[in-house]
Amino acid sequence: MSSVDGSPLASTTWLAAHLDDPMVRIIDVRRESRYENGRGISFDDHDGYRAGHIPGAVFAGMIAELSDPEHPVPEMLAPPERFAAAMSRLGVDRETLVVTYDNMGFPLGSARLWWALNYYGHDKVRVLDGGLRQWVNEGRPLTTELPHVQATTFAASPISGWLATKQDVRDALGQRGTVLVDCLTPELYQGRGDRHLWGQRPGHIPGAVNVPYLANVDPALAEATSAERARILVERRDFMFSAPEKLAGMYAAAGISNDRRVITYCGTGYAAACGMLALKLLGHGDVRLYDGSWAEWSADPSLPAEISADGEA
């Protein structure tokens, strides 16, 4: 994935050649999550950004700035006015090409910002393929210098085709024309193993297929155990998206074809954005992200949940 043109991804090589381009705004959105007092907690990693970031990059708080503090579901997307204010502060206007990254290797926060910008009508946005880990592994420079940014005016104009609501998902249950894609790990999808940071109960939305976000970098990670995944990720040096033919085969095997509408979801809409990014990379036109994801769905006792045969209730 070497070119920014026509792709939702930008390569490290491309970005290195455009660090001084005044029409490019690099946005660092790294964040961390942990389990605390019985629930998942996420926080912006501003300290990590200050300790070293890609030259020229500004920092955006996915939690503090780009989430809705008034919504009962955690980390729901900020409403238009709040989102527009953050983008204006960062110097993004309709002519700006945004390149965003995080430090996870797999695009999570960066994929979510890519989705959010597209949802709010700004399609000039790319995700750095491999993120900060790829950049560092290639020996590219970091800086602690904080850039000066001229504020602009950003207009947020929602485009409904990028977002799915809880009602949209309810309407899709049992409908052959729509496939729900759970982008979490197999253990969480099946309702076993790892504690769910945001789920109020185990399992997945009935009928959903599982294509873990990890598999977009390496399809083999979809079948690996938690221990195997941990070992592979420690040893791995390449975090770029898998080759298109591998991705296409993986999604086809899950029953996802271009004639079906797709709704991706996860815990709070980050891994789901990674899955959506992969599908858009493959040219899939009708993909929406369920922003509330499992955090919202599992908290509503009137909604069904499904546990795999080998999962635990």
C-alpha positions, 0 to 999 in steps of 0.5 A: 500500500505505497500510494495515498492516491485512491486509498484510505492508507498512506505509507510511511514512505509517502508521509516521510516525503510530505512532512513539510507539505502545508496542505497535510495535517498529521494527527496523533490519536494514541490512547490507552485502555484498562479495566478499572472498578468493574468497567473499561476505562480509556484515556488519551495518551498525551504524555506519549505524544509529548515524549516523541511523535512524528515531526509536525504531528498535532495531538487530538484527544479521542476521549477528551475532544472527539467523544460525547461526554453527555452520552450514557454510552462510553466514547460515542462520537462527538456531536457535530459542533464539538467535533468541528471545534476540535478540527478547527483548533487543529487547523483542518479545513476542507482543503486539508489532507489529514494523515492520522496514526496511533501507536497500536500497530493495528489502526484503532484510534486512527481508523476511528478518526478516519471514519469520523472525518468521513462521516462528517463529510471530510474524505481527505483523510488517510491512515498511516499504514502500520502507524507509529510502530511501523514508522519507528521500526523503519528508523524514521525520526521522532520529535518532541517539538510541538508545532504551531498551528493556525486555527481554521474553520471546519464544517461538520456535515454528517453523511448517514451512509457511514453510521449505523444506529442501534435501530439499524442493527435491530432492523438488520437481524435476520436480513440476508442482505446485511451482514454484521461483522464483529471485529473483536477477538474470537474469545470475546466474540464467542463469549469466553476467555478475556474479560470484556472491557465494555460489555455488560454481558458476554457474546455477540449480536445474533447472526454476526460473523467474526473477522477480528481486527488483528487479522487485517494485518495478518489473517493468521492472527484470527485463529491464534490463541491469546498467548500465540497472539502476544508472542507474534505481536512482540516479535512482529516488525511489520504492521502494514495491512495484509495484501489485498488478495489475502484480505479479500479471501478472508472477508469472502470466507466470512460471507461478505460480498459486494452485493451485501450491506455490511455493519461493523461493530466491536466494543466501542467503535475502534476495532470496528473502524479498523474492519471498515477501513479494510473493507473500504480498502477492498472497494466495498461500497456499502459499509457502516459502523455501529458506533454504540457497538457492544457497549450499547447493545449489551447494556440493553436487556431487551436485545438478544445476545448469542454465545458460541457453542464452546463459549461460557455464559 
